[in-house]
Amino acid sequence: MKAKNFFILSASALFLFSCANIARGLVTPNQCKECAVISLSTGDTITKFEGCGSSNVRIYEDAAVFAYEHGCDATVSCRTWKIDTE
C-alpha cells in the first residue's frame, strides 16, 4: 500500500512540475530571468543562470543551490525582462 501511495505521489509531483514548465512557456513566453551568484567578499559574479519562457521556472532555485554549495560568501541577485517580438 505504501509503495502505491509513493508512486502516485511521485507521478503527481512530476506531472505538476511538467505542467508548470508548459504553463510558464504558454503564459509568458517572452519573459526572461537572469540570476547571478555573487561573491560577498569580492563582489565578483561567480556564475549566471538565465532562461526565457519555460526555461526560467527554477532559475532562482538553481542559483540558490549553487550559492549554498559555495558557502556563506555568496548571494543571489536576479533580474527579469521581456523580449520584444516586434
C-alpha positions as MATLAB code, in Angstrom:
seq = 'MKAKNFFILSASALFLFSCANIARGLVTPNQCKECAVISLSTGDTITKFEGCGSSNVRIYEDAAVFAYEHGCDATVSCRTWKIDTE';
ca = [
       0.000    0.000    0.000;
       2.809    2.426    0.857;
       4.574    1.732   -2.450;
       1.402    2.510   -4.366;
       0.920    5.802   -2.478;
       4.558    6.730   -3.066;
       4.215    6.027   -6.786;
       1.036    8.109   -7.058;
       2.620   10.971   -5.133;
       5.796   10.857   -7.262;
       3.836   10.736  -10.516;
       1.651   13.652   -9.373;
       4.673   15.771   -8.465;
       6.304   15.080  -11.825;
       3.068   15.915  -13.625;
       2.659   19.206  -11.734;
       6.283   20.220  -12.363;
       5.883   19.492  -16.080;
       2.654   21.471  -16.177;
       4.387   24.437  -14.515;
       7.014   24.477  -17.267;
       4.401   24.240  -20.017;
       2.189   26.906  -18.416;
       5.131   29.283  -17.984;
       6.016   28.864  -21.649;
       2.442   29.497  -22.797;
       1.551   32.363  -20.472;
       4.817   34.305  -20.516;
       6.897   33.111  -23.481;
       8.760   36.434  -23.726;
       9.588   36.722  -20.020;
      13.248   36.166  -19.233;
      15.116   35.899  -15.938;
      18.779   36.035  -15.068;
      20.137   35.203  -11.616;
      23.754   35.874  -10.769;
      25.626   34.227   -7.909;
      27.803   36.989   -6.456;
      30.718   36.721   -4.036;
      30.086   38.880   -0.964;
      33.787   39.382   -0.253;
      34.898   40.475   -3.732;
      31.648   41.496   -5.427;
      32.573   39.398   -8.457;
      29.991   37.322  -10.304;
      30.749   33.634   -9.796;
      28.229   32.349  -12.349;
      24.931   33.257  -14.013;
      21.746   31.275  -14.611;
      19.495   32.539  -17.389;
      16.342   31.406  -19.155;
      13.292   32.613  -21.066;
       9.758   31.245  -21.214;
       9.511   27.761  -19.767;
      13.279   27.705  -19.150;
      13.064   30.251  -16.314;
      10.821   28.239  -13.982;
      13.519   27.263  -11.464;
      16.305   29.731  -12.258;
      16.355   31.290   -8.779;
      16.244   27.925   -7.014;
      19.126   26.587   -9.122;
      21.191   29.702   -8.390;
      20.389   29.500   -4.665;
      21.518   25.872   -4.514;
      24.752   26.787   -6.327;
      25.335   29.679   -3.876;
      24.659   27.412   -0.888;
      27.189   24.896   -2.173;
      29.793   27.694   -2.297;
      29.303   28.588    1.366;
      28.238   31.714    3.204;
      30.276   34.009    0.954;
      27.756   34.032   -1.920;
      24.420   35.691   -2.581;
      21.910   35.579   -5.435;
      20.707   38.605   -7.379;
      18.020   38.272  -10.076;
      16.555   40.498  -12.764;
      13.708   39.943  -15.207;
      12.867   41.456  -18.567;
      10.640   40.881  -21.580;
      11.768   40.289  -25.128;
      10.128   42.440  -27.812;
       8.707   40.229  -30.529;
       8.093   43.053  -32.997;
];
